[in-house]
Amino acid sequence: MKRSFYHYMMRFRGDLKEGPEKKLADWMFHEHSFPKQSAAYDELSAYLEYHSPFPGALAAFDHLYDSYLEEER
């Protein structure tokens, strides 16, 4: 069974190095309405387009989503 993108992202929380991965993961953790059970690119991307937490969040998401797909194969 494929895990959610949110679950994949939680590995970046608590990183000592500040970067877009950590920022996005921390934001997702605190964003109560984020679709935490989803693995669907369209649903996640649409949510981020309307609730983008910082400049560059969408670019970071696209890169991380590609990594997520590779790992979930």
Backbone as a chain_set.jsonl record, in Angstrom:
{"seq": "MKRSFYHYMMRFRGDLKEGPEKKLADWMFHEHSFPKQSAAYDELSAYLEYHSPFPGALAAFDHLYDSYLEEER", "coords": {"N": [[0.843, -1.189, 0.0], [0.537, 2.166, -0.849], [2.114, 4.834, 0.776], [1.1, 8.01, 2.151], [1.853, 11.27, 0.751], [2.304, 13.164, 2.696], [3.165, 11.565, 4.86], [5.594, 10.672, 3.795], [6.925, 13.134, 3.709], [7.358, 13.769, 6.375], [9.809, 12.873, 7.21], [11.577, 14.939, 6.886], [11.159, 16.762, 8.873], [12.503, 18.357, 11.717], [15.072, 18.372, 10.791], [18.388, 19.53, 11.077], [19.527, 21.269, 9.313], [18.349, 24.109, 7.764], [16.063, 24.371, 5.172], [14.192, 24.252, 2.032], [12.83, 21.8, 2.055], [12.591, 21.1, 4.773], [11.178, 23.364, 5.678], [8.761, 23.11, 4.241], [7.841, 20.606, 5.158], [7.542, 21.121, 7.928], [5.567, 23.106, 7.815], [3.453, 21.65, 6.633], [2.934, 19.845, 8.691], [1.832, 21.501, 10.662], [-0.347, 22.579, 9.367], [-3.548, 22.145, 9.52], [-5.612, 21.591, 7.702], [-4.402, 20.475, 5.518], [-4.27, 18.006, 2.952], [-3.647, 15.265, 4.297], [-3.805, 12.505, 3.937], [-3.508, 12.005, 1.308], [-2.083, 10.923, -1.819], [-2.173, 11.887, -4.267], [-1.066, 13.8, -6.925], [-2.418, 15.979, -8.212], [-4.382, 16.816, -6.346], [-2.778, 17.556, -4.112], [-1.072, 19.484, -5.241], [-2.923, 21.441, -6.087], [-3.92, 22.262, -3.602], [-1.615, 23.391, -2.476], [-1.166, 25.454, -4.292], [-3.156, 27.284, -3.639], [-2.65, 27.756, -0.97], [0.012, 28.437, -0.538], [2.858, 28.335, 1.431], [5.322, 29.711, 1.439], [7.612, 31.577, -0.642], [8.685, 29.734, -3.407], [7.731, 27.314, -2.558], [6.094, 25.707, -4.191], [7.844, 24.882, -6.209], [9.643, 23.415, -4.664], [7.895, 21.438, -3.762], [7.266, 20.121, -6.223], [9.768, 18.99, -6.883], [10.199, 17.353, -4.613], [7.972, 15.691, -4.778], [8.528, 14.217, -7.072], [10.717, 12.75, -6.113], [9.436, 11.321, -4.128], [7.699, 9.695, -5.678], [9.596, 8.086, -6.988], [10.678, 6.696, -4.829], [8.484, 5.281, -3.936], [8.028, 3.329, -5.781]], "CA": [[0.0, 0.0, 0.0], [1.306, 3.395, -0.989], [1.935, 5.782, 1.88], [0.741, 9.358, 1.704], [2.948, 12.208, 0.562], [2.527, 13.746, 4.017], [3.991, 10.624, 5.609], [6.926, 10.765, 3.191], [7.533, 14.425, 4.054], [7.671, 13.896, 7.803], [11.231, 12.574, 7.422], [12.347, 16.178, 6.821], [10.939, 17.549, 10.091], [13.551, 18.221, 12.704], [16.409, 18.493, 10.203], [19.158, 20.65, 11.624], [19.765, 22.207, 8.215], [17.139, 24.795, 7.289], [15.947, 24.351, 3.714], [12.793, 24.193, 1.598], [12.233, 20.526, 2.453], [12.225, 21.233, 6.188], [10.124, 24.376, 5.797], [7.506, 22.559, 3.737], [7.411, 19.549, 6.075], [7.065, 21.748, 9.163], [4.301, 23.764, 7.502], [2.44, 20.61, 6.44], [2.628, 19.294, 10.003], [1.005, 22.448, 11.399], [-1.496, 22.961, 8.544], [-4.546, 21.131, 9.846], [-6.48, 21.238, 6.576], [-3.627, 19.863, 4.44], [-4.769, 16.65, 2.665], [-2.584, 14.414, 4.835], [-3.947, 11.114, 3.52], [-3.455, 11.955, -0.149], [-0.88, 10.658, -2.596], [-2.506, 12.382, -5.606], [-0.373, 15.042, -7.277], [-3.351, 17.067, -8.522], [-4.986, 17.305, -5.099], [-1.744, 18.207, -3.305], [-0.618, 20.671, -5.956], [-3.987, 22.445, -6.015], [-3.946, 22.796, -2.237], [-0.445, 24.262, -2.304], [-1.332, 26.66, -5.108], [-4.031, 28.221, -2.929], [-2.187, 27.974, 0.392], [1.467, 28.39, -0.572], [3.372, 28.866, 2.683], [6.505, 30.547, 1.263], [8.072, 31.596, -2.037], [9.434, 28.546, -3.784], [7.12, 26.097, -2.01], [5.605, 24.856, -5.284], [9.01, 24.269, -6.847], [10.122, 22.398, -3.721], [6.916, 20.344, -3.814], [7.443, 19.363, -7.469], [10.998, 18.205, -6.741], [9.984, 16.334, -3.585], [6.976, 14.723, -5.252], [9.253, 13.303, -7.964], [11.496, 11.846, -5.242], [8.431, 10.467, -3.477], [7.265, 8.685, -6.65], [10.71, 7.169, -7.193], [10.822, 5.844, -3.651], [7.293, 4.455, -3.765], [7.948, 2.293, -6.835]], "C": [[0.886, 1.25, 0.0], [1.043, 4.323, 0.201], [1.639, 7.161, 1.322], [1.993, 10.219, 1.527], [3.302, 12.875, 1.894], [3.446, 12.839, 4.849], [5.424, 10.64, 5.088], [7.64, 12.035, 3.656], [7.96, 14.534, 5.514], [9.113, 13.536, 8.134], [12.089, 13.845, 7.461], [12.141, 17.077, 8.037], [12.099, 17.309, 11.049], [14.949, 18.232, 12.121], [17.116, 19.687, 10.813], [19.397, 21.716, 10.562], [18.436, 22.79, 7.733], [17.145, 24.801, 5.759], [14.491, 24.23, 3.334], [12.096, 22.891, 1.997], [11.727, 20.6, 3.895], [11.088, 22.233, 6.361], [8.765, 23.83, 5.361], [6.973, 21.471, 4.68], [6.864, 20.13, 7.378], [5.722, 22.429, 8.945], [3.177, 22.738, 7.361], [1.998, 20.028, 7.78], [1.649, 20.19, 10.773], [-0.259, 22.871, 10.655], [-2.583, 21.893, 8.681], [-5.428, 20.722, 8.674], [-5.712, 20.65, 5.386], [-4.135, 18.433, 4.219], [-3.731, 15.575, 3.028], [-2.673, 12.953, 4.408], [-3.744, 10.93, 2.016], [-2.071, 11.596, -0.687], [-1.038, 11.234, -4.002], [-1.878, 13.744, -5.88], [-1.348, 16.199, -7.463], [-3.974, 17.662, -7.26], [-3.975, 18.085, -4.259], [-1.287, 19.508, -3.942], [-1.651, 21.787, -5.893], [-4.053, 23.07, -4.629], [-2.791, 23.781, -2.037], [-0.546, 25.534, -3.135], [-2.164, 27.709, -4.383], [-3.534, 28.567, -1.533], [-0.664, 27.984, 0.485], [2.074, 29.077, 0.65], [4.578, 29.786, 2.554], [6.886, 30.549, -0.216], [8.935, 30.363, -2.321], [8.841, 27.247, -3.272], [6.65, 25.16, -3.12], [6.749, 24.164, -6.012], [9.578, 23.166, -5.96], [9.192, 21.187, -3.747], [7.124, 19.49, -5.062], [8.674, 18.451, -7.382], [10.793, 17.052, -5.749], [8.971, 15.279, -4.028], [7.619, 13.731, -6.221], [10.059, 12.279, -7.164], [10.571, 10.851, -4.55], [7.979, 9.354, -4.432], [8.35, 7.642, -6.893], [10.813, 6.186, -6.029], [9.645, 4.886, -3.479], [7.144, 3.37, -4.833], [8.213, 0.928, -6.281]], "O": [[1.85, 1.353, 0.758], [-0.105, 4.562, 0.576], [1.901, 7.438, 0.152], [3.05, 9.925, 2.086], [4.475, 13.118, 2.177], [4.397, 13.316, 5.467], [6.368, 10.624, 5.878], [8.832, 12.002, 3.961], [8.845, 15.324, 5.84], [9.595, 13.855, 9.221], [13.195, 13.833, 8.003], [12.871, 18.051, 8.214], [12.605, 16.193, 11.168], [15.924, 18.115, 12.863], [16.507, 20.732, 11.038], [19.461, 22.907, 10.863], [17.524, 22.059, 7.347], [18.132, 25.196, 5.138], [13.632, 24.118, 4.208], [10.891, 22.89, 2.249], [10.596, 20.218, 4.195], [10.142, 21.978, 7.106], [7.751, 24.056, 6.021], [5.776, 21.432, 4.963], [5.833, 19.676, 7.875], [4.835, 22.341, 9.795], [2.085, 22.926, 7.897], [0.815, 19.75, 7.977], [0.748, 19.696, 11.451], [-1.155, 23.464, 11.257], [-2.527, 20.856, 8.021], [-5.942, 19.603, 8.659], [-6.313, 20.358, 4.352], [-4.402, 17.72, 5.186], [-3.034, 15.053, 2.159], [-1.682, 12.23, 4.516], [-3.805, 9.807, 1.516], [-1.043, 11.92, -0.092], [-0.144, 11.089, -4.836], [-2.125, 14.713, -5.161], [-1.128, 17.286, -6.927], [-4.077, 18.882, -7.131], [-4.29, 19.161, -3.751], [-1.132, 20.519, -3.257], [-1.302, 22.947, -5.674], [-4.224, 24.282, -4.502], [-2.978, 24.869, -1.493], [-0.058, 26.585, -2.718], [-1.895, 28.904, -4.508], [-3.955, 29.575, -0.966], [-0.111, 27.572, 1.505], [1.834, 30.262, 0.881], [4.843, 30.572, 3.464], [6.526, 29.633, -0.955], [9.814, 30.017, -1.532], [9.395, 26.178, -3.528], [6.793, 23.944, -3.0], [6.637, 22.997, -6.388], [9.951, 22.101, -6.452], [9.653, 20.045, -3.754], [7.155, 18.263, -4.97], [8.617, 17.282, -7.764], [11.173, 15.914, -6.025], [9.105, 14.105, -3.685], [7.298, 12.543, -6.199], [10.08, 11.094, -7.496], [10.903, 9.673, -4.413], [7.889, 8.194, -4.028], [8.058, 6.451, -6.991], [11.012, 4.988, -6.232], [9.808, 3.795, -2.933], [6.207, 2.574, -4.772], [8.186, -0.054, -7.022]]}, "num_chains": 1, "name": "protein.A"}
